[in-house]
Amino acid sequence: MSQNPASTALLLASALAVATAALDSARAEKAEMEKCYGVSLKGKNDCAAGPGTSCAGTSKTNYQGDAWKFVPKGTCLSMTTPKGKGSLEPMKN
């Protein structure tokens, strides 16, 4: 059974509208977050985990200074770990 071209177009337009709304929501949510270095647990970083690692989930130690995690904007510098406070910039390990 073939589908009516108008029905297919309507279905595609609806799918595109849903996808666009989801993308806009994700962008707004990300805009309210900031990268916080030195606060993630081993293997739980969002990205940037230093030499020898590729990205998300690749930090080798807890609170690795060059690995970051997205946190709510304005909270990073108040986060305390056994190694000190979170940082908006990469820290030495």
PyMOL Python script that loads the backbone (N, CA, C, O; Angstrom):
from pymol import cmd

cmd.read_pdbstr("""\
ATOM      1  N   MET A   1       0.849  -1.166   0.000  1.00  0.00           N
ATOM      2  CA  MET A   1       0.000   0.000   0.000  1.00  0.00           C
ATOM      3  C   MET A   1       0.899   1.233   0.000  1.00  0.00           C
ATOM      4  O   MET A   1       1.721   1.392   0.903  1.00  0.00           O
ATOM      5  N   SER A   2       0.758   2.106  -0.992  1.00  0.00           N
ATOM      6  CA  SER A   2       1.585   3.306  -1.050  1.00  0.00           C
ATOM      7  C   SER A   2       0.921   4.430  -0.262  1.00  0.00           C
ATOM      8  O   SER A   2      -0.301   4.502  -0.130  1.00  0.00           O
ATOM      9  N   GLN A   3       1.784   5.304   0.253  1.00  0.00           N
ATOM     10  CA  GLN A   3       1.275   6.402   1.076  1.00  0.00           C
ATOM     11  C   GLN A   3       1.079   7.649   0.218  1.00  0.00           C
ATOM     12  O   GLN A   3       1.834   7.880  -0.726  1.00  0.00           O
ATOM     13  N   ASN A   4       0.088   8.434   0.537  1.00  0.00           N
ATOM     14  CA  ASN A   4      -0.217   9.672  -0.138  1.00  0.00           C
ATOM     15  C   ASN A   4       0.961  10.635   0.051  1.00  0.00           C
ATOM     16  O   ASN A   4       1.429  10.799   1.178  1.00  0.00           O
ATOM     17  N   PRO A   5       1.460  11.283  -1.029  1.00  0.00           N
ATOM     18  CA  PRO A   5       2.577  12.218  -0.899  1.00  0.00           C
ATOM     19  C   PRO A   5       2.286  13.365   0.082  1.00  0.00           C
ATOM     20  O   PRO A   5       3.191  13.830   0.775  1.00  0.00           O
ATOM     21  N   ALA A   6       1.055  13.809   0.139  1.00  0.00           N
ATOM     22  CA  ALA A   6       0.705  14.885   1.077  1.00  0.00           C
ATOM     23  C   ALA A   6       0.827  14.396   2.519  1.00  0.00           C
ATOM     24  O   ALA A   6       1.267  15.146   3.391  1.00  0.00           O
ATOM     25  N   SER A   7       0.448  13.164   2.774  1.00  0.00           N
ATOM     26  CA  SER A   7       0.554  12.581   4.117  1.00  0.00           C
ATOM     27  C   SER A   7       2.023  12.435   4.508  1.00  0.00           C
ATOM     28  O   SER A   7       2.406  12.714   5.643  1.00  0.00           O
ATOM     29  N   THR A   8       2.829  11.997   3.560  1.00  0.00           N
ATOM     30  CA  THR A   8       4.263  11.847   3.813  1.00  0.00           C
ATOM     31  C   THR A   8       4.886  13.198   4.128  1.00  0.00           C
ATOM     32  O   THR A   8       5.682  13.311   5.060  1.00  0.00           O
ATOM     33  N   ALA A   9       4.537  14.207   3.372  1.00  0.00           N
ATOM     34  CA  ALA A   9       5.071  15.552   3.601  1.00  0.00           C
ATOM     35  C   ALA A   9       4.657  16.078   4.969  1.00  0.00           C
ATOM     36  O   ALA A   9       5.464  16.688   5.671  1.00  0.00           O
ATOM     37  N   LEU A  10       3.411  15.849   5.349  1.00  0.00           N
ATOM     38  CA  LEU A  10       2.924  16.287   6.653  1.00  0.00           C
ATOM     39  C   LEU A  10       3.648  15.560   7.775  1.00  0.00           C
ATOM     40  O   LEU A  10       4.007  16.171   8.781  1.00  0.00           O
ATOM     41  N   LEU A  11       3.863  14.272   7.613  1.00  0.00           N
ATOM     42  CA  LEU A  11       4.587  13.482   8.605  1.00  0.00           C
ATOM     43  C   LEU A  11       6.023  13.978   8.755  1.00  0.00           C
ATOM     44  O   LEU A  11       6.513  14.124   9.875  1.00  0.00           O
ATOM     45  N   LEU A  12       6.694  14.235   7.643  1.00  0.00           N
ATOM     46  CA  LEU A  12       8.069  14.743   7.681  1.00  0.00           C
ATOM     47  C   LEU A  12       8.138  16.132   8.314  1.00  0.00           C
ATOM     48  O   LEU A  12       9.055  16.418   9.083  1.00  0.00           O
ATOM     49  N   ALA A  13       7.186  16.985   7.998  1.00  0.00           N
ATOM     50  CA  ALA A  13       7.152  18.327   8.581  1.00  0.00           C
ATOM     51  C   ALA A  13       6.943  18.258  10.092  1.00  0.00           C
ATOM     52  O   ALA A  13       7.555  19.022  10.839  1.00  0.00           O
ATOM     53  N   SER A  14       6.088  17.353  10.539  1.00  0.00           N
ATOM     54  CA  SER A  14       5.848  17.182  11.977  1.00  0.00           C
ATOM     55  C   SER A  14       7.110  16.678  12.676  1.00  0.00           C
ATOM     56  O   SER A  14       7.468  17.168  13.747  1.00  0.00           O
ATOM     57  N   ALA A  15       7.778  15.706  12.070  1.00  0.00           N
ATOM     58  CA  ALA A  15       9.012  15.169  12.642  1.00  0.00           C
ATOM     59  C   ALA A  15      10.083  16.249  12.723  1.00  0.00           C
ATOM     60  O   ALA A  15      10.809  16.328  13.714  1.00  0.00           O
ATOM     61  N   LEU A  16      10.189  17.068  11.706  1.00  0.00           N
ATOM     62  CA  LEU A  16      11.164  18.157  11.697  1.00  0.00           C
ATOM     63  C   LEU A  16      10.856  19.175  12.789  1.00  0.00           C
ATOM     64  O   LEU A  16      11.770  19.672  13.448  1.00  0.00           O
ATOM     65  N   ALA A  17       9.592  19.486  12.983  1.00  0.00           N
ATOM     66  CA  ALA A  17       9.200  20.438  14.029  1.00  0.00           C
ATOM     67  C   ALA A  17       9.555  19.911  15.414  1.00  0.00           C
ATOM     68  O   ALA A  17      10.035  20.665  16.260  1.00  0.00           O
ATOM     69  N   VAL A  18       9.322  18.629  15.649  1.00  0.00           N
ATOM     70  CA  VAL A  18       9.661  18.016  16.939  1.00  0.00           C
ATOM     71  C   VAL A  18      11.175  18.029  17.151  1.00  0.00           C
ATOM     72  O   VAL A  18      11.646  18.365  18.238  1.00  0.00           O
ATOM     73  N   ALA A  19      11.931  17.668  16.126  1.00  0.00           N
ATOM     74  CA  ALA A  19      13.394  17.650  16.223  1.00  0.00           C
ATOM     75  C   ALA A  19      13.946  19.050  16.468  1.00  0.00           C
ATOM     76  O   ALA A  19      14.870  19.222  17.264  1.00  0.00           O
ATOM     77  N   THR A  20      13.394  20.041  15.798  1.00  0.00           N
ATOM     78  CA  THR A  20      13.840  21.425  15.976  1.00  0.00           C
ATOM     79  C   THR A  20      13.554  21.905  17.394  1.00  0.00           C
ATOM     80  O   THR A  20      14.391  22.571  18.003  1.00  0.00           O
ATOM     81  N   ALA A  21      12.395  21.578  17.917  1.00  0.00           N
ATOM     82  CA  ALA A  21      12.045  21.968  19.292  1.00  0.00           C
ATOM     83  C   ALA A  21      12.989  21.315  20.292  1.00  0.00           C
ATOM     84  O   ALA A  21      13.408  21.959  21.254  1.00  0.00           O
ATOM     85  N   ALA A  22      13.328  20.053  20.081  1.00  0.00           N
ATOM     86  CA  ALA A  22      14.248  19.345  20.978  1.00  0.00           C
ATOM     87  C   ALA A  22      15.637  19.968  20.917  1.00  0.00           C
ATOM     88  O   ALA A  22      16.290  20.117  21.950  1.00  0.00           O
ATOM     89  N   LEU A  23      16.092  20.331  19.733  1.00  0.00           N
ATOM     90  CA  LEU A  23      17.401  20.961  19.579  1.00  0.00           C
ATOM     91  C   LEU A  23      17.430  22.322  20.256  1.00  0.00           C
ATOM     92  O   LEU A  23      18.403  22.651  20.934  1.00  0.00           O
ATOM     93  N   ASP A  24      16.384  23.113  20.084  1.00  0.00           N
ATOM     94  CA  ASP A  24      16.306  24.425  20.734  1.00  0.00           C
ATOM     95  C   ASP A  24      16.331  24.272  22.253  1.00  0.00           C
ATOM     96  O   ASP A  24      16.973  25.062  22.946  1.00  0.00           O
ATOM     97  N   SER A  25      15.643  23.272  22.766  1.00  0.00           N
ATOM     98  CA  SER A  25      15.614  23.021  24.207  1.00  0.00           C
ATOM     99  C   SER A  25      17.003  22.631  24.707  1.00  0.00           C
ATOM    100  O   SER A  25      17.441  23.104  25.755  1.00  0.00           O
ATOM    101  N   ALA A  26      17.693  21.776  23.964  1.00  0.00           N
ATOM    102  CA  ALA A  26      19.039  21.348  24.346  1.00  0.00           C
ATOM    103  C   ALA A  26      20.003  22.528  24.336  1.00  0.00           C
ATOM    104  O   ALA A  26      20.849  22.642  25.223  1.00  0.00           O
ATOM    105  N   ARG A  27      19.886  23.405  23.344  1.00  0.00           N
ATOM    106  CA  ARG A  27      20.753  24.593  23.293  1.00  0.00           C
ATOM    107  C   ARG A  27      20.494  25.511  24.484  1.00  0.00           C
ATOM    108  O   ARG A  27      21.440  26.036  25.071  1.00  0.00           O
ATOM    109  N   ALA A  28      19.250  25.709  24.843  1.00  0.00           N
ATOM    110  CA  ALA A  28      18.904  26.566  25.984  1.00  0.00           C
ATOM    111  C   ALA A  28      19.441  25.959  27.269  1.00  0.00           C
ATOM    112  O   ALA A  28      19.969  26.670  28.124  1.00  0.00           O
ATOM    113  N   GLU A  29      19.307  24.649  27.406  1.00  0.00           N
ATOM    114  CA  GLU A  29      19.801  23.970  28.602  1.00  0.00           C
ATOM    115  C   GLU A  29      21.318  24.087  28.688  1.00  0.00           C
ATOM    116  O   GLU A  29      21.854  24.353  29.764  1.00  0.00           O
ATOM    117  N   LYS A  30      22.014  23.893  27.579  1.00  0.00           N
ATOM    118  CA  LYS A  30      23.471  23.981  27.559  1.00  0.00           C
ATOM    119  C   LYS A  30      23.921  25.406  27.884  1.00  0.00           C
ATOM    120  O   LYS A  30      24.950  25.591  28.535  1.00  0.00           O
ATOM    121  N   ALA A  31      23.181  26.396  27.449  1.00  0.00           N
ATOM    122  CA  ALA A  31      23.541  27.789  27.703  1.00  0.00           C
ATOM    123  C   ALA A  31      23.508  28.096  29.197  1.00  0.00           C
ATOM    124  O   ALA A  31      24.169  29.031  29.649  1.00  0.00           O
ATOM    125  N   GLU A  32      22.747  27.321  29.969  1.00  0.00           N
ATOM    126  CA  GLU A  32      22.650  27.533  31.404  1.00  0.00           C
ATOM    127  C   GLU A  32      23.657  26.675  32.171  1.00  0.00           C
ATOM    128  O   GLU A  32      23.582  26.572  33.395  1.00  0.00           O
ATOM    129  N   MET A  33      24.595  26.063  31.455  1.00  0.00           N
ATOM    130  CA  MET A  33      25.612  25.213  32.056  1.00  0.00           C
ATOM    131  C   MET A  33      26.987  25.802  31.770  1.00  0.00           C
ATOM    132  O   MET A  33      27.147  26.616  30.862  1.00  0.00           O
ATOM    133  N   GLU A  34      27.977  25.383  32.553  1.00  0.00           N
ATOM    134  CA  GLU A  34      29.350  25.804  32.296  1.00  0.00           C
ATOM    135  C   GLU A  34      30.281  24.620  32.512  1.00  0.00           C
ATOM    136  O   GLU A  34      29.952  23.679  33.233  1.00  0.00           O
ATOM    137  N   LYS A  35      31.446  24.680  31.879  1.00  0.00           N
ATOM    138  CA  LYS A  35      32.461  23.651  32.054  1.00  0.00           C
ATOM    139  C   LYS A  35      33.147  23.887  33.392  1.00  0.00           C
ATOM    140  O   LYS A  35      33.576  25.002  33.691  1.00  0.00           O
ATOM    141  N   CYS A  36      33.248  22.835  34.192  1.00  0.00           N
ATOM    142  CA  CYS A  36      33.910  22.931  35.485  1.00  0.00           C
ATOM    143  C   CYS A  36      34.997  21.864  35.537  1.00  0.00           C
ATOM    144  O   CYS A  36      34.708  20.669  35.466  1.00  0.00           O
ATOM    145  N   TYR A  37      36.245  22.300  35.660  1.00  0.00           N
ATOM    146  CA  TYR A  37      37.387  21.392  35.685  1.00  0.00           C
ATOM    147  C   TYR A  37      37.672  20.905  37.105  1.00  0.00           C
ATOM    148  O   TYR A  37      37.498  21.634  38.082  1.00  0.00           O
ATOM    149  N   GLY A  38      38.116  19.648  37.185  1.00  0.00           N
ATOM    150  CA  GLY A  38      38.567  19.097  38.454  1.00  0.00           C
ATOM    151  C   GLY A  38      37.478  18.595  39.380  1.00  0.00           C
ATOM    152  O   GLY A  38      37.745  18.369  40.560  1.00  0.00           O
ATOM    153  N   VAL A  39      36.262  18.412  38.894  1.00  0.00           N
ATOM    154  CA  VAL A  39      35.175  17.973  39.776  1.00  0.00           C
ATOM    155  C   VAL A  39      34.586  16.607  39.407  1.00  0.00           C
ATOM    156  O   VAL A  39      33.777  16.063  40.158  1.00  0.00           O
ATOM    157  N   SER A  40      34.977  16.059  38.278  1.00  0.00           N
ATOM    158  CA  SER A  40      34.368  14.790  37.857  1.00  0.00           C
ATOM    159  C   SER A  40      35.110  13.594  38.449  1.00  0.00           C
ATOM    160  O   SER A  40      36.297  13.663  38.768  1.00  0.00           O
ATOM    161  N   LEU A  41      34.378  12.510  38.580  1.00  0.00           N
ATOM    162  CA  LEU A  41      34.981  11.268  39.035  1.00  0.00           C
ATOM    163  C   LEU A  41      35.621  10.555  37.854  1.00  0.00           C
ATOM    164  O   LEU A  41      35.318  10.859  36.701  1.00  0.00           O
ATOM    165  N   LYS A  42      36.505   9.607  38.143  1.00  0.00           N
ATOM    166  CA  LYS A  42      37.198   8.829  37.115  1.00  0.00           C
ATOM    167  C   LYS A  42      36.194   8.265  36.112  1.00  0.00           C
ATOM    168  O   LYS A  42      35.237   7.587  36.487  1.00  0.00           O
ATOM    169  N   GLY A  43      36.428   8.558  34.828  1.00  0.00           N
ATOM    170  CA  GLY A  43      35.579   8.040  33.763  1.00  0.00           C
ATOM    171  C   GLY A  43      34.216   8.694  33.644  1.00  0.00           C
ATOM    172  O   GLY A  43      33.386   8.228  32.863  1.00  0.00           O
ATOM    173  N   LYS A  44      33.955   9.759  34.389  1.00  0.00           N
ATOM    174  CA  LYS A  44      32.643  10.417  34.370  1.00  0.00           C
ATOM    175  C   LYS A  44      32.707  11.843  33.824  1.00  0.00           C
ATOM    176  O   LYS A  44      31.732  12.587  33.933  1.00  0.00           O
ATOM    177  N   ASN A  45      33.838  12.231  33.242  1.00  0.00           N
ATOM    178  CA  ASN A  45      33.966  13.580  32.692  1.00  0.00           C
ATOM    179  C   ASN A  45      33.160  13.725  31.408  1.00  0.00           C
ATOM    180  O   ASN A  45      32.871  12.742  30.726  1.00  0.00           O
ATOM    181  N   ASP A  46      32.801  14.976  31.087  1.00  0.00           N
ATOM    182  CA  ASP A  46      32.073  15.234  29.847  1.00  0.00           C
ATOM    183  C   ASP A  46      33.017  15.367  28.665  1.00  0.00           C
ATOM    184  O   ASP A  46      32.644  15.005  27.549  1.00  0.00           O
ATOM    185  N   CYS A  47      34.226  15.874  28.869  1.00  0.00           N
ATOM    186  CA  CYS A  47      35.208  15.956  27.792  1.00  0.00           C
ATOM    187  C   CYS A  47      36.542  16.488  28.311  1.00  0.00           C
ATOM    188  O   CYS A  47      36.700  16.710  29.511  1.00  0.00           O
ATOM    189  N   ALA A  48      37.502  16.693  27.404  1.00  0.00           N
ATOM    190  CA  ALA A  48      38.826  17.244  27.708  1.00  0.00           C
ATOM    191  C   ALA A  48      39.475  16.568  28.909  1.00  0.00           C
ATOM    192  O   ALA A  48      39.409  17.075  30.029  1.00  0.00           O
ATOM    193  N   ALA A  49      40.094  15.437  28.670  1.00  0.00           N
ATOM    194  CA  ALA A  49      40.718  14.704  29.761  1.00  0.00           C
ATOM    195  C   ALA A  49      42.222  14.573  29.594  1.00  0.00           C
ATOM    196  O   ALA A  49      42.817  13.626  30.107  1.00  0.00           O
ATOM    197  N   GLY A  50      42.843  15.497  28.892  1.00  0.00           N
ATOM    198  CA  GLY A  50      44.299  15.528  28.798  1.00  0.00           C
ATOM    199  C   GLY A  50      44.895  14.548  27.803  1.00  0.00           C
ATOM    200  O   GLY A  50      44.177  13.817  27.121  1.00  0.00           O
ATOM    201  N   PRO A  51      46.234  14.545  27.731  1.00  0.00           N
ATOM    202  CA  PRO A  51      46.956  13.690  26.783  1.00  0.00           C
ATOM    203  C   PRO A  51      46.630  12.209  26.978  1.00  0.00           C
ATOM    204  O   PRO A  51      46.497  11.733  28.105  1.00  0.00           O
ATOM    205  N   GLY A  52      46.505  11.497  25.871  1.00  0.00           N
ATOM    206  CA  GLY A  52      46.250  10.073  25.919  1.00  0.00           C
ATOM    207  C   GLY A  52      44.789   9.702  26.093  1.00  0.00           C
ATOM    208  O   GLY A  52      44.463   8.521  26.209  1.00  0.00           O
ATOM    209  N   THR A  53      43.907  10.685  26.115  1.00  0.00           N
ATOM    210  CA  THR A  53      42.478  10.414  26.232  1.00  0.00           C
ATOM    211  C   THR A  53      41.767  11.088  25.076  1.00  0.00           C
ATOM    212  O   THR A  53      42.294  12.021  24.470  1.00  0.00           O
ATOM    213  N   SER A  54      40.578  10.618  24.775  1.00  0.00           N
ATOM    214  CA  SER A  54      39.881  11.170  23.620  1.00  0.00           C
ATOM    215  C   SER A  54      38.821  12.189  23.990  1.00  0.00           C
ATOM    216  O   SER A  54      38.770  13.262  23.390  1.00  0.00           O
ATOM    217  N   CYS A  55      37.978  11.885  24.955  1.00  0.00           N
ATOM    218  CA  CYS A  55      36.921  12.835  25.304  1.00  0.00           C
ATOM    219  C   CYS A  55      36.092  12.312  26.463  1.00  0.00           C
ATOM    220  O   CYS A  55      36.641  11.874  27.474  1.00  0.00           O
ATOM    221  N   ALA A  56      34.780  12.353  26.324  1.00  0.00           N
ATOM    222  CA  ALA A  56      33.878  12.002  27.418  1.00  0.00           C
ATOM    223  C   ALA A  56      34.154  10.611  27.985  1.00  0.00           C
ATOM    224  O   ALA A  56      34.364   9.648  27.247  1.00  0.00           O
ATOM    225  N   GLY A  57      34.148  10.535  29.318  1.00  0.00           N
ATOM    226  CA  GLY A  57      34.318   9.262  29.999  1.00  0.00           C
ATOM    227  C   GLY A  57      35.720   8.708  29.989  1.00  0.00           C
ATOM    228  O   GLY A  57      35.909   7.519  30.246  1.00  0.00           O
ATOM    229  N   THR A  58      36.723   9.538  29.698  1.00  0.00           N
ATOM    230  CA  THR A  58      38.090   9.034  29.572  1.00  0.00           C
ATOM    231  C   THR A  58      39.049   9.545  30.647  1.00  0.00           C
ATOM    232  O   THR A  58      40.246   9.271  30.568  1.00  0.00           O
ATOM    233  N   SER A  59      38.563  10.271  31.638  1.00  0.00           N
ATOM    234  CA  SER A  59      39.478  10.738  32.687  1.00  0.00           C
ATOM    235  C   SER A  59      40.018   9.528  33.444  1.00  0.00           C
ATOM    236  O   SER A  59      39.305   8.547  33.654  1.00  0.00           O
ATOM    237  N   LYS A  60      41.271   9.608  33.847  1.00  0.00           N
ATOM    238  CA  LYS A  60      41.964   8.470  34.461  1.00  0.00           C
ATOM    239  C   LYS A  60      41.889   8.463  35.986  1.00  0.00           C
ATOM    240  O   LYS A  60      42.095   7.422  36.610  1.00  0.00           O
ATOM    241  N   THR A  61      41.595   9.623  36.594  1.00  0.00           N
ATOM    242  CA  THR A  61      41.546   9.715  38.049  1.00  0.00           C
ATOM    243  C   THR A  61      40.362  10.568  38.490  1.00  0.00           C
ATOM    244  O   THR A  61      39.823  11.349  37.706  1.00  0.00           O
ATOM    245  N   ASN A  62      39.968  10.413  39.737  1.00  0.00           N
ATOM    246  CA  ASN A  62      38.945  11.283  40.311  1.00  0.00           C
ATOM    247  C   ASN A  62      39.484  12.703  40.387  1.00  0.00           C
ATOM    248  O   ASN A  62      40.649  12.910  40.728  1.00  0.00           O
ATOM    249  N   TYR A  63      38.655  13.666  40.076  1.00  0.00           N
ATOM    250  CA  TYR A  63      38.956  15.094  40.184  1.00  0.00           C
ATOM    251  C   TYR A  63      40.168  15.510  39.341  1.00  0.00           C
ATOM    252  O   TYR A  63      40.939  16.385  39.737  1.00  0.00           O
ATOM    253  N   GLN A  64      40.326  14.874  38.179  1.00  0.00           N
ATOM    254  CA  GLN A  64      41.432  15.179  37.275  1.00  0.00           C
ATOM    255  C   GLN A  64      41.331  16.638  36.833  1.00  0.00           C
ATOM    256  O   GLN A  64      40.285  17.061  36.339  1.00  0.00           O
ATOM    257  N   GLY A  65      42.390  17.400  37.001  1.00  0.00           N
ATOM    258  CA  GLY A  65      42.374  18.838  36.775  1.00  0.00           C
ATOM    259  C   GLY A  65      42.145  19.290  35.348  1.00  0.00           C
ATOM    260  O   GLY A  65      41.680  20.407  35.123  1.00  0.00           O
ATOM    261  N   ASP A  66      42.465  18.439  34.374  1.00  0.00           N
ATOM    262  CA  ASP A  66      42.276  18.839  32.979  1.00  0.00           C
ATOM    263  C   ASP A  66      41.048  18.191  32.353  1.00  0.00           C
ATOM    264  O   ASP A  66      40.883  18.221  31.133  1.00  0.00           O
ATOM    265  N   ALA A  67      40.182  17.603  33.184  1.00  0.00           N
ATOM    266  CA  ALA A  67      38.930  17.004  32.715  1.00  0.00           C
ATOM    267  C   ALA A  67      37.777  17.839  33.258  1.00  0.00           C
ATOM    268  O   ALA A  67      37.788  18.247  34.420  1.00  0.00           O
ATOM    269  N   TRP A  68      36.778  18.090  32.404  1.00  0.00           N
ATOM    270  CA  TRP A  68      35.656  18.924  32.859  1.00  0.00           C
ATOM    271  C   TRP A  68      34.334  18.192  32.804  1.00  0.00           C
ATOM    272  O   TRP A  68      34.174  17.172  32.135  1.00  0.00           O
ATOM    273  N   LYS A  69      33.398  18.759  33.538  1.00  0.00           N
ATOM    274  CA  LYS A  69      32.021  18.270  33.618  1.00  0.00           C
ATOM    275  C   LYS A  69      31.106  19.478  33.484  1.00  0.00           C
ATOM    276  O   LYS A  69      31.407  20.534  34.040  1.00  0.00           O
ATOM    277  N   PHE A  70      29.997  19.353  32.761  1.00  0.00           N
ATOM    278  CA  PHE A  70      29.021  20.444  32.718  1.00  0.00           C
ATOM    279  C   PHE A  70      28.314  20.512  34.072  1.00  0.00           C
ATOM    280  O   PHE A  70      27.859  19.498  34.600  1.00  0.00           O
ATOM    281  N   VAL A  71      28.231  21.713  34.618  1.00  0.00           N
ATOM    282  CA  VAL A  71      27.533  21.963  35.883  1.00  0.00           C
ATOM    283  C   VAL A  71      26.653  23.196  35.692  1.00  0.00           C
ATOM    284  O   VAL A  71      26.896  23.979  34.773  1.00  0.00           O
ATOM    285  N   PRO A  72      25.644  23.388  36.531  1.00  0.00           N
ATOM    286  CA  PRO A  72      24.812  24.591  36.401  1.00  0.00           C
ATOM    287  C   PRO A  72      25.657  25.859  36.504  1.00  0.00           C
ATOM    288  O   PRO A  72      26.521  25.976  37.373  1.00  0.00           O
ATOM    289  N   LYS A  73      25.395  26.797  35.611  1.00  0.00           N
ATOM    290  CA  LYS A  73      26.150  28.052  35.565  1.00  0.00           C
ATOM    291  C   LYS A  73      26.168  28.718  36.938  1.00  0.00           C
ATOM    292  O   LYS A  73      25.133  28.843  37.593  1.00  0.00           O
ATOM    293  N   GLY A  74      27.351  29.141  37.364  1.00  0.00           N
ATOM    294  CA  GLY A  74      27.515  29.837  38.632  1.00  0.00           C
ATOM    295  C   GLY A  74      27.828  28.938  39.821  1.00  0.00           C
ATOM    296  O   GLY A  74      28.014  29.436  40.931  1.00  0.00           O
ATOM    297  N   THR A  75      27.891  27.613  39.611  1.00  0.00           N
ATOM    298  CA  THR A  75      28.133  26.709  40.735  1.00  0.00           C
ATOM    299  C   THR A  75      29.550  26.144  40.792  1.00  0.00           C
ATOM    300  O   THR A  75      29.967  25.645  41.837  1.00  0.00           O
ATOM    301  N   CYS A  76      30.286  26.209  39.710  1.00  0.00           N
ATOM    302  CA  CYS A  76      31.592  25.549  39.635  1.00  0.00           C
ATOM    303  C   CYS A  76      32.548  25.983  40.745  1.00  0.00           C
ATOM    304  O   CYS A  76      33.104  25.142  41.452  1.00  0.00           O
ATOM    305  N   LEU A  77      32.735  27.269  40.896  1.00  0.00           N
ATOM    306  CA  LEU A  77      33.743  27.765  41.836  1.00  0.00           C
ATOM    307  C   LEU A  77      33.403  27.476  43.288  1.00  0.00           C
ATOM    308  O   LEU A  77      34.267  27.592  44.157  1.00  0.00           O
ATOM    309  N   SER A  78      32.163  27.104  43.567  1.00  0.00           N
ATOM    310  CA  SER A  78      31.787  26.779  44.946  1.00  0.00           C
ATOM    311  C   SER A  78      31.828  25.279  45.217  1.00  0.00           C
ATOM    312  O   SER A  78      31.618  24.850  46.352  1.00  0.00           O
ATOM    313  N   MET A  79      32.099  24.476  44.183  1.00  0.00           N
ATOM    314  CA  MET A  79      32.172  23.025  44.367  1.00  0.00           C
ATOM    315  C   MET A  79      33.487  22.660  45.037  1.00  0.00           C
ATOM    316  O   MET A  79      34.553  23.126  44.634  1.00  0.00           O
ATOM    317  N   THR A  80      33.403  21.820  46.068  1.00  0.00           N
ATOM    318  CA  THR A  80      34.591  21.404  46.804  1.00  0.00           C
ATOM    319  C   THR A  80      34.802  19.906  46.627  1.00  0.00           C
ATOM    320  O   THR A  80      33.868  19.115  46.757  1.00  0.00           O
ATOM    321  N   THR A  81      36.034  19.530  46.329  1.00  0.00           N
ATOM    322  CA  THR A  81      36.421  18.126  46.196  1.00  0.00           C
ATOM    323  C   THR A  81      37.571  17.875  47.174  1.00  0.00           C
ATOM    324  O   THR A  81      38.087  18.823  47.767  1.00  0.00           O
ATOM    325  N   PRO A  82      37.980  16.620  47.352  1.00  0.00           N
ATOM    326  CA  PRO A  82      39.147  16.355  48.209  1.00  0.00           C
ATOM    327  C   PRO A  82      40.427  17.028  47.700  1.00  0.00           C
ATOM    328  O   PRO A  82      41.394  17.177  48.447  1.00  0.00           O
ATOM    329  N   LYS A  83      40.427  17.431  46.429  1.00  0.00           N
ATOM    330  CA  LYS A  83      41.603  18.104  45.854  1.00  0.00           C
ATOM    331  C   LYS A  83      41.443  19.616  45.795  1.00  0.00           C
ATOM    332  O   LYS A  83      42.339  20.298  45.299  1.00  0.00           O
ATOM    333  N   GLY A  84      40.344  20.158  46.280  1.00  0.00           N
ATOM    334  CA  GLY A  84      40.119  21.602  46.259  1.00  0.00           C
ATOM    335  C   GLY A  84      38.848  21.973  45.527  1.00  0.00           C
ATOM    336  O   GLY A  84      37.963  21.144  45.316  1.00  0.00           O
ATOM    337  N   LYS A  85      38.777  23.229  45.146  1.00  0.00           N
ATOM    338  CA  LYS A  85      37.581  23.775  44.476  1.00  0.00           C
ATOM    339  C   LYS A  85      37.604  23.489  42.980  1.00  0.00           C
ATOM    340  O   LYS A  85      38.654  23.229  42.394  1.00  0.00           O
ATOM    341  N   GLY A  86      36.402  23.545  42.370  1.00  0.00           N
ATOM    342  CA  GLY A  86      36.292  23.436  40.930  1.00  0.00           C
ATOM    343  C   GLY A  86      36.883  24.683  40.282  1.00  0.00           C
ATOM    344  O   GLY A  86      37.039  25.716  40.933  1.00  0.00           O
ATOM    345  N   SER A  87      37.210  24.580  38.998  1.00  0.00           N
ATOM    346  CA  SER A  87      37.839  25.685  38.272  1.00  0.00           C
ATOM    347  C   SER A  87      37.193  25.840  36.904  1.00  0.00           C
ATOM    348  O   SER A  87      36.764  24.862  36.293  1.00  0.00           O
ATOM    349  N   LEU A  88      37.128  27.077  36.432  1.00  0.00           N
ATOM    350  CA  LEU A  88      36.606  27.359  35.097  1.00  0.00           C
ATOM    351  C   LEU A  88      37.691  27.169  34.034  1.00  0.00           C
ATOM    352  O   LEU A  88      37.403  27.234  32.839  1.00  0.00           O
ATOM    353  N   GLU A  89      38.912  26.940  34.451  1.00  0.00           N
ATOM    354  CA  GLU A  89      40.047  26.727  33.559  1.00  0.00           C
ATOM    355  C   GLU A  89      40.714  25.400  33.930  1.00  0.00           C
ATOM    356  O   GLU A  89      40.635  24.974  35.082  1.00  0.00           O
ATOM    357  N   PRO A  90      41.381  24.732  32.954  1.00  0.00           N
ATOM    358  CA  PRO A  90      42.090  23.494  33.291  1.00  0.00           C
ATOM    359  C   PRO A  90      43.137  23.740  34.385  1.00  0.00           C
ATOM    360  O   PRO A  90      43.774  24.792  34.435  1.00  0.00           O
ATOM    361  N   MET A  91      43.292  22.749  35.249  1.00  0.00           N
ATOM    362  CA  MET A  91      44.257  22.840  36.346  1.00  0.00           C
ATOM    363  C   MET A  91      45.331  21.765  36.155  1.00  0.00           C
ATOM    364  O   MET A  91      45.108  20.780  35.451  1.00  0.00           O
ATOM    365  N   LYS A  92      46.480  21.954  36.777  1.00  0.00           N
ATOM    366  CA  LYS A  92      47.517  20.918  36.754  1.00  0.00           C
ATOM    367  C   LYS A  92      47.038  19.743  37.591  1.00  0.00           C
ATOM    368  O   LYS A  92      46.362  19.920  38.604  1.00  0.00           O
ATOM    369  N   ASN A  93      47.390  18.566  37.164  1.00  0.00           N
ATOM    370  CA  ASN A  93      46.984  17.355  37.913  1.00  0.00           C
ATOM    371  C   ASN A  93      47.870  17.133  39.104  1.00  0.00           C
ATOM    372  O   ASN A  93      47.678  16.169  39.845  1.00  0.00           O
TER     373      ASN A  93
END
""", "prot")
cmd.dss("prot")
cmd.show_as("cartoon", "prot")
cmd.util.cbc("prot")
cmd.orient("prot")
